[in-house]
Amino acid sequence: MGAQLAGRVAVVTGGGGSIGRAVALTFARHGASVLVSDYGGRHNTIGRGSVTAADKVVAKIREMGGVAIADYSDVTQLVTGENIVNTAVTRWGRLDILFHAAGIARNVPNGT
């Protein structure tokens, strides 16, 4: 584990997969405590998929010796964003980095 971000706290929305996952792991490798937020949205349809994506990233960070917690909030609501920030601040006393990678693709032919 690196020390470039030691003592820093990061929130990564969409942290369970793709770019968000890579960013969350990178922050952790450099010493940040990471709140991995992922609603578990499906990539090919509208709605919720599995919340285990965030859990898997948190487990990986912990295996690397890092510090992380999972969050399963839907970031489309203002109050949810506030709650995510409050969770990080309550847990670690600060928030230094917010990386927003959450997204959803709704342009799916025939809903499949």
C-alpha positions as CSV (number, residue, x, y, z in Angstrom):
1,M,0.0,0.0,0.0
2,G,1.3,3.4,-0.9
3,A,1.2,6.5,1.3
4,Q,0.4,9.3,-1.2
5,L,-3.2,9.5,0.1
6,A,-2.6,8.3,3.6
7,G,-5.0,9.9,6.0
8,R,-7.3,11.0,3.1
9,V,-10.9,9.9,2.7
10,A,-12.5,9.2,-0.7
11,V,-16.0,8.5,-1.8
12,V,-16.4,6.7,-5.2
13,T,-19.9,6.5,-6.6
14,G,-20.4,3.7,-9.1
15,G,-17.4,2.2,-7.3
16,G,-18.6,-1.4,-7.8
17,G,-17.6,-1.7,-11.4
18,S,-15.7,-0.5,-14.4
19,I,-14.0,2.9,-14.0
20,G,-15.4,3.4,-10.5
21,R,-13.9,0.1,-9.3
22,A,-10.5,0.9,-10.8
23,V,-10.5,4.3,-9.1
24,A,-11.6,3.0,-5.7
25,L,-8.8,0.4,-5.8
26,T,-6.3,3.0,-6.9
27,F,-7.2,5.3,-4.1
28,A,-6.9,2.4,-1.6
29,R,-3.6,1.4,-3.0
30,H,-2.3,4.9,-2.3
31,G,-3.5,4.8,1.3
32,A,-7.0,6.4,1.2
33,S,-9.9,5.1,3.2
34,V,-12.6,4.5,0.6
35,L,-16.4,4.6,0.8
36,V,-17.5,2.4,-2.2
37,S,-21.0,3.5,-3.2
38,D,-22.8,1.4,-5.8
39,Y,-26.5,1.0,-6.2
40,G,-26.1,-2.2,-8.1
41,G,-27.8,-1.0,-11.2
42,R,-28.0,-3.2,-14.1
43,H,-26.0,-2.4,-17.2
44,N,-28.6,-3.5,-19.7
45,T,-31.9,-2.6,-18.2
46,I,-33.6,-0.1,-15.9
47,G,-33.7,-1.0,-12.2
48,R,-31.6,-2.4,-9.5
49,G,-29.3,-5.3,-10.0
50,S,-27.0,-6.7,-7.3
51,V,-25.6,-4.8,-4.4
52,T,-22.7,-7.3,-4.2
53,A,-20.6,-5.2,-6.6
54,A,-19.7,-2.7,-3.8
55,D,-19.1,-5.6,-1.3
56,K,-16.7,-7.2,-3.7
57,V,-14.6,-4.1,-4.2
58,V,-14.6,-3.5,-0.4
59,A,-13.4,-7.1,0.2
60,K,-10.6,-6.6,-2.4
61,I,-9.5,-3.4,-0.8
62,R,-9.4,-5.1,2.6
63,E,-7.5,-8.0,1.2
64,M,-4.9,-5.5,0.0
65,G,-4.7,-4.2,3.6
66,G,-6.8,-1.1,2.9
67,V,-9.8,0.5,4.7
68,A,-13.1,0.6,3.0
69,I,-16.9,0.4,3.6
70,A,-19.8,-0.2,1.2
71,D,-22.8,1.9,0.5
72,Y,-25.7,0.9,-1.7
73,S,-27.5,4.3,-2.2
74,D,-29.2,5.5,-5.4
75,V,-27.3,8.7,-6.1
76,T,-30.1,10.1,-8.3
77,Q,-31.6,11.8,-5.2
78,L,-30.1,14.8,-3.5
79,V,-30.6,13.5,0.0
80,T,-28.8,10.4,-0.9
81,G,-25.7,12.3,-1.9
82,E,-25.8,14.2,1.4
83,N,-26.2,10.9,3.3
84,I,-23.2,9.4,1.5
85,V,-21.0,12.4,2.4
86,N,-22.3,12.3,6.0
87,T,-21.5,8.6,6.2
88,A,-17.9,9.2,5.2
89,V,-17.5,12.2,7.6
90,T,-19.1,10.3,10.5
91,R,-16.9,7.3,9.9
92,W,-13.6,9.0,9.2
93,G,-14.1,12.6,10.3
94,R,-13.5,14.1,6.9
95,L,-14.0,13.9,3.2
96,D,-11.2,14.8,0.8
97,I,-12.1,13.2,-2.5
98,L,-15.4,12.7,-4.3
99,F,-15.2,10.7,-7.5
100,H,-18.5,10.3,-9.3
101,A,-18.6,7.4,-11.7
102,A,-22.2,6.3,-11.3
103,G,-24.3,6.1,-14.4
104,I,-26.9,4.2,-16.2
105,A,-27.5,3.3,-19.8
106,R,-31.2,3.4,-20.8
107,N,-30.8,3.1,-24.6
108,V,-31.3,-0.6,-24.8
109,P,-33.1,-2.2,-27.8
110,N,-36.2,-4.1,-26.8
111,G,-35.4,-3.7,-23.1
112,T,-33.0,-6.6,-23.0
